[in-house]
Structure formats: C-alpha cells, structure tokens
Amino acid sequence: MQIYLPIAEVSVNAFLLLGLGGIVGILSGMFGVGGGFLMTPLLFFIGIPPAVAVATEANQIVASSFSGVLAHLRRKTVDLRMGTVLLIGGLIGAAVGVVIFNYLKALGQVDLLVKLCYVVFLGIIGGMMFFESLRAIRRTRRGAPPQRKKHGWVHGLPFKMRFRTSGLYISVIPPVLVGISVGILAAIMGVGGGFIMVPAMIYLLGMPTKVVVGTSLFQIIFVTGFTTMLHATTNFTVDVALAVLLLVGGVIGAQIGAQIGTRMKAEQLRILLALMVLVVCGKLALDLLLMPSELYSIGTAGGH
Amino acid sequence: MLRLALLFCLAALPLRAEEVVLGLSSDKVAITATFEGSDILIFGAVKRETTIPEIPLDVVITVSGPSLPVTVRRKDRRLGIWVNTEMVALDAAPSFYAVATTGPLDTVLSNTEDLRHRVSIPRAIRSVGAATMAEDAERFTDALIRIRRDQGAYQMREGAVVLDQQTLFRTAIRLPANLTEGTYATRIFLTREGRVVSQFQTTIDVRKVGLERWLFSLSREQPMLYGLMSLAIAIAAGWLASAAFQVLRRG
C-alpha cells in the first residue's frame, strides 16, 4: 500500500516502513541504542530527503525508546538517578557540540569529517567491545570466577553519590564528563549517541550491562525529544505521517527486543552489539573506499 | 511598399489561422494520503477557417512542474576516499517535465524554435552561471537529467501524441506518485517543418488535500504545536505498545 508523505513529498510503501521500524525497534529494546545510525541510511535508500529522514527519525526514536523504557522499568533495570546525571551532562555537551558543528560547517567538508569520525569511533568501540566480550565468554566457559571490580583513581573523587540500581557508589564527576563528551559527539555526528553511551557506561562507569540498556533509553528519550522540537520549529522537516508508520513498528519491536534482551547473557548481548557496530562501520568505510555507481548527486540549493 | 506588406500578411494568414481547442481529463490533481500518481489525458482539436494545408502538421506537448534552484555535486577520489569535490548550482530546474510529440523531436521542432520556447529537457533547465563554476558544467546538467529521468520525473516521449486527420490529437502523461505541489504549466505547440505555427497554454493545479493539506499547513503555520503533537503521538504510541504487551503477557 503506497502512502504519500505530506512533508517529504514522496510516496512510499507503508508495509516496508512498518517492517523497517520493527527491526530498528528490536535493536533499540535489546541494546539501548536509538537506532538512528541504522535508520538514516535506510530512509535515504528508499528516497526520503535527508533532512526529513534525520528529523523524523528523532521523533520515531522518542516512541521506541519510551516503549523500551517502560518495558525495562517493569523489570527494574533503569537507573533513573544515573540517567538524570548523564542527561544533564549530555545537554551541556549537546550545546557545546552545536557550536563546534557550526564552526566546522563554516570550514566546509563537514560531511566528510562526520563520516570519518563515524568510521574511526565505530571501529575502535566495536573492536574493543568484541574482544572484551570474547574474553569474558571464554572465561565463563573455563569456569573461572568473574573479575572483581578494581578500585582506581575514579573512586577517590569527591561528590560521591549512591546509584542503587547500578550498585555503584561513585563520584558524579565521571558520569557528567561521559554525558558531556557523548553529547558533543552526538551533536556533531547528528545521532542520539546511544551506541557511544552504552559502551561508555559499561566500560568507563562500570555499570552492569542489564541496567545500561534501560538507562541509555531513558536519556535518549529526552535528547531525541529535544531534537524533534528543534527540527520541527526551525527546519519544518518532521514528517508526522512517516513518523507514525515507523513508530508503529518501532514500539512493538522495542517490546520484543527488551524481552529478548532479558533472556540473554550480558556477554552475549555485548558481543552482538559489538558485531552490529562493526558491520555499520564496515559499511561506511566501504562507501568511502569503493567507487560509487552514480558520481553525481542532487541537492537543494543553499546547501554546502 | 504597402502592397508588399499586405501581400506578406495574406501569405502568413493561413498559417496563423490554425488554433488549438484543448481538453484535459482533469485540470486539478488532488494529492491524498493514498496518492499513487495520476494519468492526465490531454486531447484537443485544431480549429481552422481554411482547408488543411499540404504540409503535414505536428504537435508537441509539454507539461512542466514548478521550477526550483538545484545543486549538483560530483564525487572524486581524494587520498583513496570518495568525497564531494565540485558542485554546480543551476538557477532553475523543473521538479517534473514531460515532452510528448508526434515524431522525433529534432524533425518536428527546429533548433531555433526549441531555443525560443525552451521545449526539450536540457533547454527547460536554466543554468546561466553554471559554466563559470566548473569546466564541464554540461556534464552536471546531463547528470541531473539522467537521475531525474530514472526517477520518472523527466519524460521524453517522441511519437506519443496521436494525430488524426491533421485535426484531432491526444496523449496521456503519467504523473508519478512522488509529485511536488504547485502549478503545472501545460503547453501545446502546432508545428510545420519545424516552425511553430500556433501555441496554446493552460495549467494543471496539483494540490494536497484533506489530511495531507492540514498536516502540511500546520507544520508551517504552527510549528511549535506540530512538534508537540508529534511528540505526543510518539509518547502515546510507546505507552500503548507497552500496556498492550503487559496485557498480552498476563493473559
């Protein structure tokens, strides 16, 4: 069934969009990522104008993250206190990031920089997670006891706070710093930042993998909600018809994803996320290295 | 001198005496939520006071969507990776353009007439300053035409106009589903030996209606409200799915 989208001004297959939303929703519920980095190229591919794709997707992520958070709240795997601290850092970071982004845009070639940023970051994060999870799986196979958390310099910092759900008693400085840096990166790369936030929470803050997913989704709701409003009021590029088609699949997928996530071991979850990050990284790298079939591209005037 | 002018007028008269009487299957296209494109039937007759001249008549029909500035970029390999390097900004390119004729365009319309009336696809694109932006600006225009033709937005249909008895003509133009809103100019040219002997112009109005119209207007006129509505829908859908799954698991 073809549906004409009022803002995007293109006609698309409704069932295709429902399916796309569903797949991205499952990933969102399982791993605590928004799925924007996966959805954007898919929407480009079916002919949605880039500006509309990016803005509408933010709206869809609000829905699937909200659905996912409710599922995780029932299982008590959302650290609201940690989420709020990360969010405060994230908003500061996003504001700084937008300033940096505009500066880079004035220099030109921002698209290339974003893509290179993506490839480097995804490659490093994915690679590290993959080998770490592999080691963890081998260790449990051999029956060795899991490593105890080490007490490092992080635990000597002031302003300690108890994060009961995560089982942590640490200073608020590291979470705020993580929030700020992810916020900056997210603003520059134009994504919600889930797939940077999740590994950062696991490895830098030492949060349990199960809690990380729900907590990441919690803060993604606010970030993408803010982004949606920004796009709707400044660029007029949020297509509500497209969003509805995507989010129907997305909210259902998020519920299924959250259920799958609880049945899996933390190491398995991490290794799957690592693989997904590496696949996206590989795809982006190939785009840059292989000769495109169409050398020319059409954009609207006034772009850079 | 006066006699000569009068003679000239008389000689030219039979050519001008042919006029187009046009019909359209519809002069309005309504874009609804389930819009799947539309076929417009363009038909008409040639009205003339005199007998049919010896030289055969040809008909050229063009339908053109709203023109907008367009930027075309080209990728090149730099340091092993493919990046956008050169770009050409075209002043105006129609979002949709279709040409239908009774025969091959280069025989039914001469080059000078094409230039004057901007009939063929490359002529319909205005690119005044393009040549200064890149050495081979023409290849950027060609790329634009190629990409849009593959999308069905630019159509060149030689021989698609049927002409009966030198008088009745008809053709169908397929408007694709990915249609931009606006006024679509429709032009009909009657030609003889490549020269335009008569022309007629009308418009087809393409408008979003119903829900499409309402959403589009709301997003432009009340962007804050529109944004909040989008968020409300998202939150409600998220909650609904969660509640539904909870019921499902219990039941």
Chai-1 contact restraints between the chains, C-beta under 6 A:
chainA,res_idxA,chainB,res_idxB,connection_type,confidence,min_distance_angstrom,max_distance_angstrom,comment,restraint_id
A,Q2,B,E36,contact,1.0,0.0,6.0,A-B,restraint_1
A,I3,B,A33,contact,1.0,0.0,6.0,A-B,restraint_2
A,Y4,B,I31,contact,1.0,0.0,6.0,A-B,restraint_3
A,Y4,B,A33,contact,1.0,0.0,6.0,A-B,restraint_4
A,Y4,B,F35,contact,1.0,0.0,6.0,A-B,restraint_5
A,P6,B,E212,contact,1.0,0.0,6.0,A-B,restraint_6
A,P6,B,L215,contact,1.0,0.0,6.0,A-B,restraint_7
A,P6,B,F216,contact,1.0,0.0,6.0,A-B,restraint_8
A,E9,B,T180,contact,1.0,0.0,6.0,A-B,restraint_9
A,V10,B,N178,contact,1.0,0.0,6.0,A-B,restraint_10
A,S11,B,A177,contact,1.0,0.0,6.0,A-B,restraint_11
A,S11,B,N178,contact,1.0,0.0,6.0,A-B,restraint_12
A,N59,B,S230,contact,1.0,0.0,6.0,A-B,restraint_13
A,N59,B,A234,contact,1.0,0.0,6.0,A-B,restraint_14
A,V62,B,A234,contact,1.0,0.0,6.0,A-B,restraint_15
A,A63,B,A234,contact,1.0,0.0,6.0,A-B,restraint_16
A,A63,B,A237,contact,1.0,0.0,6.0,A-B,restraint_17
A,A63,B,G238,contact,1.0,0.0,6.0,A-B,restraint_18
A,F66,B,I235,contact,1.0,0.0,6.0,A-B,restraint_19
A,F66,B,G238,contact,1.0,0.0,6.0,A-B,restraint_20
A,S67,B,G238,contact,1.0,0.0,6.0,A-B,restraint_21
A,S67,B,A241,contact,1.0,0.0,6.0,A-B,restraint_22
A,S67,B,S242,contact,1.0,0.0,6.0,A-B,restraint_23
A,L70,B,S242,contact,1.0,0.0,6.0,A-B,restraint_24
A,L112,B,V83,contact,1.0,0.0,6.0,A-B,restraint_25
A,G225,B,L231,contact,1.0,0.0,6.0,A-B,restraint_26
A,T228,B,L231,contact,1.0,0.0,6.0,A-B,restraint_27
A,M229,B,G227,contact,1.0,0.0,6.0,A-B,restraint_28
A,A232,B,P223,contact,1.0,0.0,6.0,A-B,restraint_29
A,A232,B,Y226,contact,1.0,0.0,6.0,A-B,restraint_30
A,A232,B,G227,contact,1.0,0.0,6.0,A-B,restraint_31
A,T233,B,P223,contact,1.0,0.0,6.0,A-B,restraint_32
A,T233,B,M224,contact,1.0,0.0,6.0,A-B,restraint_33
A,T233,B,G227,contact,1.0,0.0,6.0,A-B,restraint_34
A,F236,B,S219,contact,1.0,0.0,6.0,A-B,restraint_35
A,F236,B,R220,contact,1.0,0.0,6.0,A-B,restraint_36
A,V238,B,S230,contact,1.0,0.0,6.0,A-B,restraint_37
A,V240,B,L215,contact,1.0,0.0,6.0,A-B,restraint_38
A,V240,B,S230,contact,1.0,0.0,6.0,A-B,restraint_39
A,L247,B,A234,contact,1.0,0.0,6.0,A-B,restraint_40
A,L247,B,A237,contact,1.0,0.0,6.0,A-B,restraint_41
A,V251,B,A237,contact,1.0,0.0,6.0,A-B,restraint_42
A,V251,B,G238,contact,1.0,0.0,6.0,A-B,restraint_43
A,V251,B,A241,contact,1.0,0.0,6.0,A-B,restraint_44
A,I252,B,A241,contact,1.0,0.0,6.0,A-B,restraint_45
A,Q255,B,A241,contact,1.0,0.0,6.0,A-B,restraint_46
A,Q255,B,F245,contact,1.0,0.0,6.0,A-B,restraint_47
A,L288,B,I81,contact,1.0,0.0,6.0,A-B,restraint_48
A,L288,B,W82,contact,1.0,0.0,6.0,A-B,restraint_49
A,P292,B,K75,contact,1.0,0.0,6.0,A-B,restraint_50
A,P292,B,W82,contact,1.0,0.0,6.0,A-B,restraint_51
A,L295,B,R74,contact,1.0,0.0,6.0,A-B,restraint_52
A,L295,B,K75,contact,1.0,0.0,6.0,A-B,restraint_53
A,Y296,B,V72,contact,1.0,0.0,6.0,A-B,restraint_54
A,Y296,B,R74,contact,1.0,0.0,6.0,A-B,restraint_55
A,Y296,B,A143,contact,1.0,0.0,6.0,A-B,restraint_56
A,S297,B,R73,contact,1.0,0.0,6.0,A-B,restraint_57
A,I298,B,V72,contact,1.0,0.0,6.0,A-B,restraint_58
A,I298,B,I147,contact,1.0,0.0,6.0,A-B,restraint_59
A,G299,B,T71,contact,1.0,0.0,6.0,A-B,restraint_60
A,A301,B,P69,contact,1.0,0.0,6.0,A-B,restraint_61
A,A301,B,T71,contact,1.0,0.0,6.0,A-B,restraint_62
A,A301,B,A89,contact,1.0,0.0,6.0,A-B,restraint_63
A,G303,B,T71,contact,1.0,0.0,6.0,A-B,restraint_64
